[in-house]
Amino acid sequence: MSLIVFFCLTTLIDSQGRRTVYPNYWDADFIIHNETQTTDDITSLRPAIDDAFLSEIQEAEGVAEVHAVKGILVTFPYEKNGFSDFWIKGYTEMKPYLTYSDVVSEYQRNPEKYYGMIKGIGEAEFDYLNESLGNKIEKQEFLSGKTAILQYAGFEIPTKWIGNTISFSLPTGHPVTHTPAERGNDFAVSQGVGNQEREITIGAINYGDYYGATVNFGANLIVSETCLESLTSKPYVLSLNIKYKKSYDTETEKEIKNIIEANPYHNDLLSISKYDDMKTIQDSQSGMFETGTVISLLLLLVGMLNYINTMANSMQNRKLTFSIMESVGMSKRQIKRLLTYEGILYAGGSVFITLTIGTGITYFIFQSMNYMKIPFTILVFPLLCAIFLVMLLCVLTPIVTYKKTVKNRSITERLREYE
């Protein structure tokens, strides 16, 4: 029983951080956001995540998948009673120091100050997002660019906009690639991109933080990669969702962070690490870890002391039996071998029960507390050490107790004790 409790507690304590860490979007091991843009400057966004940086991440040895969110800047032309008008009303309600009429006037004069973004995602990412939305969008319509997902975390958007079209315009160009020291407001004409007004149908609404990580005032339209590529040949990479071959792999984590540190825009890259989150939780719960470990060891010690006491009493009760066995020809070496076999049987029985019933109990308790749905893993090394200690104790205790009981007395002396 002590071995089972030790097994259960060490397994639960070891998994505490992974079981309680809040999962990243799409269960990513590492997320990188491009944070070069400023809220009211449409020219501020920079290519902090370029093709070379993306290739380095993808080619890192421990990386299994990399999913990029790409995007371009857009403006929503003012339409009386349209989406832009609705957005202004919601925006001014959140800002009591602003008036609706003033914002409308400024919006009409300078819509680029309230710019939004179009963000493109791949098919696998759409499947995940659509499932989280209740599969509200027909897949082929999204992939072909007929429908989009409206994303905005500022205020609630009525469902009446689902099925309606939203107009948007692209700037006449987008920022050319600069080094951090060369940042400026220069624009280069995008291939196939102009300020022509376009429309797209809203298929669903999303309020999640992942696609709202950019700081633009306006809303975001999530479209397919194909749709985004039809609008521009050179979108910005806004976010990377990285999955490791092995979660919490420290070597892969270190390599990813080294790649980020070598990027000239590293100060403008926001990193979110599942491993770091787990370590933070473990550090904050270090007292619980230490307390649980001490309790586990004390319970194991109690079980061992109980076994030693039981065997000592057994040896006392069997003194006459051993003396008689020796008197009819059994050697002390044979008795010691008998006691060794008994100890192995005790230990083997304990280990067998621990690895069968104990594993079942541990798995049940683990899953009842496994809110993050992490895989069930066993902390093998402490368990093997405990098993070795139990085996050693069970084998040595009967032999040592027998020696203490018999001492150097002859068979005759021992038999006379019972006359």
URVEN-V57124 format. One record per pair of residues at least 12 apart in sequence whose C-alpha atoms are under 6 Angstrom apart, sorted by the first residue. I is the first residue (numbers start at 1). J is the second residue. Records with the same first field share a line. If there is no record, write none. Layout:
# URVEN-V57124
I: J / J
This chain:
# URVEN-V57124
2: 299 / 300 / 303
3: 300
4: 354 / 358
6: 296
8: 362
11: 378 / 379
17: 278 / 281 / 282
18: 278
19: 370 / 372
21: 278
28: 241 / 242 / 243
29: 242 / 243 / 274
30: 242 / 272 / 273
31: 240 / 241 / 271 / 272
32: 239 / 240 / 270 / 271
33: 238 / 239 / 269 / 270
34: 238 / 269
35: 268 / 269
36: 268
39: 215 / 216
40: 113
43: 185
47: 236
48: 265
49: 237
62: 244 / 245 / 252
63: 244 / 245
64: 243 / 244 / 245
65: 242 / 243
66: 241 / 242
67: 240 / 241
68: 239 / 240
69: 120 / 121 / 238 / 239
70: 119 / 120 / 235 / 236 / 237 / 238
71: 118 / 119 / 120 / 235 / 236
72: 117 / 118 / 235
73: 117
74: 115 / 116 / 117 / 169 / 170
75: 112 / 115 / 116 / 168 / 169
76: 168
114: 217 / 218
115: 218
116: 216 / 218 / 219 / 220
117: 220
118: 220 / 221 / 222
119: 222
120: 222 / 223 / 224 / 225 / 228
121: 224 / 225
122: 225
137: 203
143: 224
145: 227
147: 200 / 201 / 202 / 203
148: 202 / 203 / 222 / 223
149: 202 / 203 / 204 / 205 / 221 / 222
150: 205 / 221
151: 205 / 206 / 207 / 220
152: 207 / 219
153: 207
162: 202 / 203 / 204
163: 201 / 202 / 203
164: 201 / 202
165: 200 / 201
166: 199 / 200
167: 198 / 199
168: 197 / 198
169: 195 / 196 / 197
170: 195
171: 195
172: 194 / 195
173: 187 / 188 / 189 / 190
174: 187
175: 187
176: 188
248: 275
312: 401
323: 411
336: 399
339: 398
340: 395
343: 394 / 395
344: 395
347: 391 / 394
